[in-house]
Amino acid sequence: MADTQTQFRADQAPAVAAVLQSPMDAITQHHYENLATGKEVRNKDGTVSTVYTIQVEIDGKPTLIPTVWDGKIIQDQEEAKRRAVASGKKWPQRKTHQELRKFDQAIHQDMKDISAEEARKILSRIK
């Protein structure tokens, strides 16, 4: 009988374990969705952008949203906000922008450029 457990490289284990043990925030989910669907941005310097976050006010609260949509970095903050709201997702909010920045820095530490297949496996475990 085939092993149906998802396998990840050893260097991914801590990040993947953290993702699978707790509810995934919308920014991290957006990161994996963009990788899974090929909608990440491949930058000229070789880096990958999957969320490129900004802070905006939504319903009077500091809110973290992505600016990467459909394989492009949306430069217009209002357009990025419109897309975030239209998505229906509950984007991370905090009481202050400083708290939100700390959260943003923390989640970005675990964001890695992984294959579309690996991203789909992670998403399948949380949905």
C-alpha positions in Angstrom: 0.0 0.0 0.0 1.4 3.4 -0.9 2.3 6.0 1.7 -0.2 8.8 1.5 1.6 11.1 3.9 3.0 14.3 2.4 6.8 14.4 2.4 8.8 17.7 2.7 12.5 18.4 2.6 14.2 18.6 6.0 14.9 22.3 5.6 11.2 22.9 5.2 10.1 20.8 8.2 9.9 23.6 10.9 7.9 26.0 8.7 5.6 23.3 7.4 5.0 21.9 10.9 4.0 25.4 12.1 1.7 25.8 9.2 -0.1 22.5 9.7 -0.4 22.9 13.5 -2.4 26.1 13.6 -4.9 27.9 11.5 -3.2 29.6 8.6 -3.5 33.4 8.3 -4.7 34.8 5.0 -1.4 36.2 4.0 0.4 32.9 4.4 -2.4 31.2 2.6 -2.1 33.8 -0.3 1.6 33.0 -0.4 1.0 29.3 -0.9 -1.9 29.8 -3.3 0.2 32.0 -5.6 3.0 29.4 -5.6 0.5 26.6 -6.2 -1.1 28.4 -9.2 2.0 29.9 -10.7 0.9 33.5 -9.9 4.0 34.5 -8.0 6.3 37.3 -9.3 9.8 36.3 -10.4 11.9 39.4 -9.8 14.9 40.4 -12.0 17.2 39.8 -9.0 16.2 36.1 -8.8 13.9 36.6 -5.8 10.2 35.6 -5.7 7.4 37.8 -4.5 4.2 36.0 -3.5 2.5 38.6 -1.3 4.5 41.9 -1.1 2.5 43.1 1.8 1.3 46.6 2.7 -0.6 48.0 5.7 -4.0 49.7 5.1 -7.0 50.7 7.2 -10.0 48.4 6.7 -13.0 49.1 8.9 -10.8 51.5 10.9 -8.3 48.8 11.8 -4.7 48.4 10.7 -4.8 45.5 8.2 -2.1 43.6 6.3 -2.9 42.9 2.7 -1.0 41.5 -0.3 -0.2 43.5 -3.4 0.7 40.4 -5.5 -2.4 39.5 -7.5 -2.6 37.4 -10.7 1.2 37.3 -11.1 1.7 41.0 -10.8 2.6 43.5 -8.1 -0.2 46.0 -7.8 1.5 49.4 -7.4 -1.7 51.3 -6.6 -2.6 50.9 -2.9 -6.3 51.5 -3.4 -6.4 48.8 -6.2 -4.6 46.4 -3.9 -7.1 47.2 -1.1 -10.0 46.8 -3.4 -8.8 43.3 -4.5 -8.2 42.3 -0.9 -11.7 43.3 0.2 -13.2 41.7 -2.9 -11.5 38.4 -2.1 -13.7 38.0 1.0 -10.7 36.8 3.0 -10.1 37.9 6.6 -6.8 39.6 6.4 -4.7 40.0 9.5 -5.5 42.9 11.7 -3.9 44.3 14.9 -4.6 47.2 17.2 -1.5 49.1 16.0 0.5 49.3 12.8 3.6 48.5 14.9 2.0 45.2 16.1 1.0 44.4 12.6 4.6 45.0 11.3 5.9 42.6 13.9 3.4 40.0 12.8 4.3 40.6 9.1 8.0 40.1 9.9 7.3 36.9 11.8 5.3 35.3 9.0 7.8 36.3 6.3 10.5 34.3 8.1 8.8 31.1 7.1 7.9 32.0 3.6 10.1 30.1 1.1 10.1 29.6 -2.6 8.8 26.0 -2.9 7.5 24.1 -5.9 3.8 24.4 -7.0 3.3 20.8 -6.1 4.7 21.3 -2.5 2.5 24.4 -2.1 -0.6 22.4 -3.2 0.2 19.7 -0.7 0.4 22.2 2.1 -2.9 23.8 1.0 -4.6 20.5 0.8 -3.8 19.8 4.4 -5.4 23.0 5.7 -8.6 23.1 3.6 
